[in-house]
Amino acid sequence: MSYPLIQRPLYAYQLPQQLLDILSVRSAVAPVAEPEQPEPASEQLEPRTAPHVPAGSLSCQACGNVVFQNVDEQRRHFRSDWHRFNVAGKRGVTEEEFEAMDDLSSLSGSASESDEATNTDGSTATDRVTRLLRRQTLRANTDANAAGTGGEIDSDQEAEEQEYRRRAELRTAIVWYQARDSPDAEKKLVPDDTQLGVYRALLPRSVIAPSQPSTLLEALYAMQLPPLESGESFDPFEERKVTLLMVAGGHFAGMVVSLRPLNLAQGKGLKPERQEVKGAGEVRVLKHKTFHRYTTRKKQGGSQSLNDNAKSKANSAGAMLRRYGEQSLKEEIQQLMIEWEDEIQSSEKIFLRASTAGKRSFWGYPGAVLEKGDERVSVFPFPTRRPTLSELIRCWQELTRVKITHLTEDAIKALEEAYIASLQPKTRPVPAPAPPPVKPAKEAPPKLSPEEEAFRERRRRAMDMVRKGRLEPLVTFWEKHGEALGGVDAKAEAWVDEGQGQTLLMTAAQAGQEDVVRWLLEAQRADPTVIYAIDATPVATDDDAEEKKPAPRGRTAYDLASTKGVRNIFRRLAHDHPDWYDWIGAGHVPSGLSEEREQEQDKKRTERRKGLKDKLKEREAKRVAEQEAAAPEPETVQPPPPPPSSARTGPQKLGGGKPNSDSSLTGLTPEMRARIERERRARAAEARLANLGR
């Protein structure tokens, strides 16, 4: 079954009369209670004591002229919840009434209040007085709503839910209407469960009354355009208008539209009209203007003035251009507002998108067309894009197009309950404050005795002299303090800056100090089999984590030696004194080195080097010969006859001048020239080989 009324998009200002007749407000706005008129002071409270209180006595007029015996009792009364409630409330109550109100509130408290978060000091987020005042306000609002709807609210929980519902209605950007059609299927104009939505910003505020939900329907009736009869034209002076303005990022777009759309179709009895703005469709655009100025740095955001206020004022050329563009944009907008003053003043609604700083271009200056508190000014109730003419047209079409949904009563109720629940304050239990983490106290360095400080200083000095190879100061120092430092095989402690766990011999071998190593081994008989302390640390095995064994091969002083000269010292002593230590086994010395063997090794090394030089010479000579063989034979050139002696001019020396390479070959045959050239190349090759052998 087709429904012609909703087949085409509906225009909010031209709804069919048949559709208007079956609409009703879907969700009623809870009315706001009228402010109570203050009762006379004589009728507000029932006096608990004598009606006349002597002047100068200790009393409280807010609580019914209560008389106190002394100042302390009066001060305690001023701090009580009863006195605070009477001071903040609209009418005072007696102490018995206040206690009864508190008991009733405790019995009928809602679950949301029972879960109120507590502060760290144990007090609730809303104390008793605040809770009672809030319930009193809710009760006043719901009583007024019950009076308007004929219903009755029984509990404070229902009153609180009613208040949340009222807030939900006021927050929604769209007002929804329910289409209550005829039950006869043949006479139905719209499908069952049809809802129509109109943006709240379009409804005239002067018609809407918060205490009367029916005024939302009256506002929808009031905004409708009167229909035109066939052949009738509307009066341009009575034309209803709306102004749309946008400014952001240096872009400005403004448009004044007529509420009556263009007639672009044929066959309606009206003369077809022509659309002058591309892409506007049926929107009757009366005026439009867009322009742009450079006010914002690319990919930075924010105007230059805001950046200047947040930081120091920049003096770059780009910053000055942006300031100039911002001022020019503001002046052009103000000039355009003056030119459009008549259209803006006659507009029913003004939709404005601008930042707080950008709104200064529209009001707040002498001669401004708009005022800050103008009730016609509204913001766009949906996100917008860059200010352009096409964006303004899109926003106007979005504003005036009626939203149509088809939801069942159960679905509507579920959506409303979910939205109202989202407005309720999230009561999160405040976890007990975790105790501050106990920072492990840093172990203070142990206070050393003078003897310990002297010992550490001597140990550092000995290690430093060994590392730098200062043998003579080391010998003198060791003769004096060697025994006090634990002997030559003592390992450096953990507090040593460099070389922890090493003996003096290990430190000298690692530093490459041959003289110190020889002195330690020969004169001090340092043990070369001592294992480096770090390598000897026990490690856990995979089979048994508790069973530990040392590393399979710990490094000795020989392993730490950094040069071949130091290693040869170990090998010579291993040959000369094999009975001192287990050099080869525990000391990791590969073999002993005698003097004859060392000379033999030097001789072999010299011969190997000489043979290498000879091979290089042969290779170079072979390369030269190959180059000469590959070179083409020089052409035979007959030398010019020598000039006669009479033709020579200039000064001449006995024996001739300095021979030239070219002149020395003059008069020789080509074979002799090639031979001389080969000899020159051979001598050059020998010179290069001699340089390589040095």
Secondary structure in CASP SS format (residue, H / E / C, confidence):
PFRMAT SS
TARGET T0000
AUTHOR 0000-0000-0000
METHOD secondary structure of the structure
MODEL  1
M C 1.00
S C 1.00
Y C 1.00
P H 1.00
L H 1.00
I H 1.00
Q C 1.00
R C 1.00
P C 1.00
L C 1.00
Y E 1.00
A C 1.00
Y C 1.00
Q C 1.00
L C 1.00
P C 1.00
Q H 1.00
Q H 1.00
L H 1.00
L H 1.00
D H 1.00
I C 1.00
L E 1.00
S E 1.00
V E 1.00
R C 1.00
S C 1.00
A C 1.00
V C 1.00
A C 1.00
P C 1.00
V C 1.00
A C 1.00
E C 1.00
P C 1.00
E C 1.00
Q C 1.00
P C 1.00
E C 1.00
P C 1.00
A H 1.00
S H 1.00
E H 1.00
Q H 1.00
L C 1.00
E C 1.00
P C 1.00
R C 1.00
T C 1.00
A C 1.00
P C 1.00
H C 1.00
V C 1.00
P C 1.00
A C 1.00
G C 1.00
S C 1.00
L C 1.00
S E 1.00
C E 1.00
Q C 1.00
A C 1.00
C C 1.00
G C 1.00
N C 1.00
V E 1.00
V E 1.00
F C 1.00
Q C 1.00
N C 1.00
V H 1.00
D H 1.00
E H 1.00
Q H 1.00
R H 1.00
R H 1.00
H H 1.00
F H 1.00
R C 1.00
S C 1.00
D H 1.00
W H 1.00
H H 1.00
R H 1.00
F H 1.00
N H 1.00
V H 1.00
A H 1.00
G C 1.00
K C 1.00
R C 1.00
G C 1.00
V C 1.00
T C 1.00
E H 1.00
E H 1.00
E H 1.00
F H 1.00
E H 1.00
A H 1.00
M H 1.00
D H 1.00
D H 1.00
L H 1.00
S H 1.00
S H 1.00
L H 1.00
S C 1.00
G C 1.00
S C 1.00
A H 1.00
S H 1.00
E H 1.00
S H 1.00
D C 1.00
E C 1.00
A C 1.00
T E 1.00
N C 1.00
T C 1.00
D C 1.00
G C 1.00
S C 1.00
T E 1.00
A C 1.00
T C 1.00
D C 1.00
R H 1.00
V H 1.00
T H 1.00
R H 1.00
L H 1.00
L H 1.00
R H 1.00
R H 1.00
Q H 1.00
T H 1.00
L H 1.00
R H 1.00
A H 1.00
N H 1.00
T H 1.00
D H 1.00
A H 1.00
N H 1.00
A H 1.00
A H 1.00
G H 1.00
T H 1.00
G C 1.00
G C 1.00
E C 1.00
I C 1.00
D C 1.00
S C 1.00
D H 1.00
Q H 1.00
E H 1.00
A H 1.00
E H 1.00
E H 1.00
Q H 1.00
E H 1.00
Y H 1.00
R H 1.00
R H 1.00
R H 1.00
A H 1.00
E H 1.00
L H 1.00
R H 1.00
T C 1.00
A C 1.00
I E 1.00
V E 1.00
W E 1.00
Y E 1.00
Q E 1.00
A E 1.00
R C 1.00
D C 1.00
S C 1.00
P C 1.00
D C 1.00
A H 1.00
E H 1.00
K H 1.00
K C 1.00
L C 1.00
V C 1.00
P C 1.00
D C 1.00
D C 1.00
T C 1.00
Q E 1.00
L E 1.00
G E 1.00
V E 1.00
Y E 1.00
R H 1.00
A H 1.00
L H 1.00
L C 1.00
P C 1.00
R C 1.00
S C 1.00
V C 1.00
I C 1.00
A E 1.00
P C 1.00
S C 1.00
Q E 1.00
P C 1.00
S C 1.00
T H 1.00
L H 1.00
L H 1.00
E H 1.00
A H 1.00
L H 1.00
Y H 1.00
A H 1.00
M C 1.00
Q C 1.00
L C 1.00
P C 1.00
P C 1.00
L C 1.00
E C 1.00
S C 1.00
G C 1.00
E C 1.00
S C 1.00
F C 1.00
D C 1.00
P H 1.00
F H 1.00
E H 1.00
E C 1.00
R C 1.00
K E 1.00
V E 1.00
T E 1.00
L E 1.00
L E 1.00
M E 1.00
V E 1.00
A E 1.00
G C 1.00
G C 1.00
H E 1.00
F E 1.00
A E 1.00
G E 1.00
M E 1.00
V E 1.00
V E 1.00
S E 1.00
L C 1.00
R C 1.00
P C 1.00
L C 1.00
N C 1.00
L C 1.00
A C 1.00
Q C 1.00
G C 1.00
K C 1.00
G C 1.00
L C 1.00
K C 1.00
P C 1.00
E C 1.00
R C 1.00
Q C 1.00
E C 1.00
V C 1.00
K C 1.00
G C 1.00
A C 1.00
G C 1.00
E C 1.00
V C 1.00
R E 1.00
V E 1.00
L E 1.00
K E 1.00
H E 1.00
K E 1.00
T E 1.00
F E 1.00
H E 1.00
R C 1.00
Y C 1.00
T C 1.00
T C 1.00
R C 1.00
K C 1.00
K C 1.00
Q C 1.00
G C 1.00
G C 1.00
S C 1.00
Q H 1.00
S H 1.00
L H 1.00
N H 1.00
D H 1.00
N H 1.00
A H 1.00
K C 1.00
S C 1.00
K C 1.00
A C 1.00
N C 1.00
S C 1.00
A H 1.00
G H 1.00
A H 1.00
M H 1.00
L H 1.00
R H 1.00
R H 1.00
Y H 1.00
G H 1.00
E H 1.00
Q H 1.00
S H 1.00
L H 1.00
K H 1.00
E H 1.00
E H 1.00
I H 1.00
Q H 1.00
Q H 1.00
L H 1.00
M H 1.00
I H 1.00
E H 1.00
W C 1.00
E H 1.00
D H 1.00
E H 1.00
I H 1.00
Q H 1.00
S C 1.00
S E 1.00
E E 1.00
K E 1.00
I E 1.00
F E 1.00
L E 1.00
R E 1.00
A C 1.00
S C 1.00
T C 1.00
A C 1.00
G H 1.00
K H 1.00
R H 1.00
S H 1.00
F C 1.00
W C 1.00
G C 1.00
Y C 1.00
P C 1.00
G C 1.00
A C 1.00
V C 1.00
L C 1.00
E C 1.00
K C 1.00
G C 1.00
D C 1.00
E C 1.00
R C 1.00
V E 1.00
S E 1.00
V C 1.00
F C 1.00
P C 1.00
F C 1.00
P C 1.00
T C 1.00
R C 1.00
R C 1.00
P C 1.00
T C 1.00
L H 1.00
S H 1.00
E H 1.00
L H 1.00
I H 1.00
R H 1.00
C H 1.00
W H 1.00
Q H 1.00
E H 1.00
L H 1.00
T H 1.00
R E 1.00
V C 1.00
K E 1.00
I E 1.00
T E 1.00
H C 1.00
L C 1.00
T C 1.00
E H 1.00
D H 1.00
A H 1.00
I H 1.00
K H 1.00
A H 1.00
L H 1.00
E H 1.00
E H 1.00
A H 1.00
Y H 1.00
I H 1.00
A H 1.00
S H 1.00
L H 1.00
Q C 1.00
P C 1.00
K C 1.00
T C 1.00
R C 1.00
P C 1.00
V C 1.00
P C 1.00
A C 1.00
P C 1.00
A C 1.00
P C 1.00
P C 1.00
P C 1.00
V C 1.00
K C 1.00
P C 1.00
A C 1.00
K C 1.00
E C 1.00
A C 1.00
P C 1.00
P C 1.00
K C 1.00
L C 1.00
S C 1.00
P H 1.00
E H 1.00
E H 1.00
E H 1.00
A H 1.00
F H 1.00
R H 1.00
E H 1.00
R H 1.00
R H 1.00
R H 1.00
R H 1.00
A H 1.00
M H 1.00
D H 1.00
M H 1.00
V H 1.00
R H 1.00
K H 1.00
G C 1.00
R C 1.00
L H 1.00
E H 1.00
P H 1.00
L H 1.00
V H 1.00
T H 1.00
F H 1.00
W H 1.00
E H 1.00
K H 1.00
H H 1.00
G C 1.00
E C 1.00
A C 1.00
L C 1.00
G C 1.00
G C 1.00
V C 1.00
D C 1.00
A C 1.00
K C 1.00
A C 1.00
E C 1.00
A C 1.00
W C 1.00
V C 1.00
D C 1.00
E C 1.00
G C 1.00
Q C 1.00
G C 1.00
Q C 1.00
T C 1.00
L H 1.00
L H 1.00
M H 1.00
T H 1.00
A H 1.00
A H 1.00
Q H 1.00
A H 1.00
G C 1.00
Q C 1.00
E H 1.00
D H 1.00
V H 1.00
V H 1.00
R H 1.00
W H 1.00
L H 1.00
L H 1.00
E H 1.00
A C 1.00
Q C 1.00
R C 1.00
A C 1.00
D C 1.00
P C 1.00
T C 1.00
V C 1.00
I C 1.00
Y C 1.00
A C 1.00
I C 1.00
D C 1.00
A C 1.00
T C 1.00
P C 1.00
V E 1.00
A E 1.00
T C 1.00
D C 1.00
D C 1.00
D C 1.00
A C 1.00
E C 1.00
E C 1.00
K E 1.00
K E 1.00
P C 1.00
A C 1.00
P C 1.00
R C 1.00
G C 1.00
R C 1.00
T C 1.00
A H 1.00
Y H 1.00
D H 1.00
L H 1.00
A C 1.00
S C 1.00
T C 1.00
K H 1.00
G H 1.00
V H 1.00
R H 1.00
N H 1.00
I H 1.00
F H 1.00
R H 1.00
R H 1.00
L H 1.00
A H 1.00
H H 1.00
D H 1.00
H C 1.00
P C 1.00
D C 1.00
W C 1.00
Y C 1.00
D C 1.00
W C 1.00
I C 1.00
G C 1.00
A C 1.00
G C 1.00
H C 1.00
V C 1.00
P C 1.00
S C 1.00
G C 1.00
L C 1.00
S C 1.00
E H 1.00
E H 1.00
R H 1.00
E H 1.00
Q H 1.00
E H 1.00
Q H 1.00
D H 1.00
K H 1.00
K H 1.00
R H 1.00
T H 1.00
E H 1.00
R H 1.00
R H 1.00
K H 1.00
G H 1.00
L H 1.00
K H 1.00
D H 1.00
K H 1.00
L H 1.00
K H 1.00
E H 1.00
R H 1.00
E H 1.00
A H 1.00
K H 1.00
R H 1.00
V H 1.00
A H 1.00
E H 1.00
Q H 1.00
E H 1.00
A H 1.00
A H 1.00
A C 1.00
P C 1.00
E C 1.00
P C 1.00
E C 1.00
T C 1.00
V C 1.00
Q C 1.00
P C 1.00
P C 1.00
P C 1.00
P C 1.00
P C 1.00
P C 1.00
S H 1.00
S H 1.00
A H 1.00
R C 1.00
T C 1.00
G C 1.00
P C 1.00
Q C 1.00
K C 1.00
L C 1.00
G C 1.00
G C 1.00
G C 1.00
K C 1.00
P C 1.00
N C 1.00
S H 1.00
D H 1.00
S H 1.00
S H 1.00
L C 1.00
T C 1.00
G C 1.00
L C 1.00
T C 1.00
P H 1.00
E H 1.00
M H 1.00
R H 1.00
A H 1.00
R H 1.00
I H 1.00
E H 1.00
R H 1.00
E H 1.00
R H 1.00
R H 1.00
A H 1.00
R H 1.00
A H 1.00
A H 1.00
E H 1.00
A H 1.00
R H 1.00
L H 1.00
A H 1.00
N H 1.00
L H 1.00
G H 1.00
R C 1.00
END
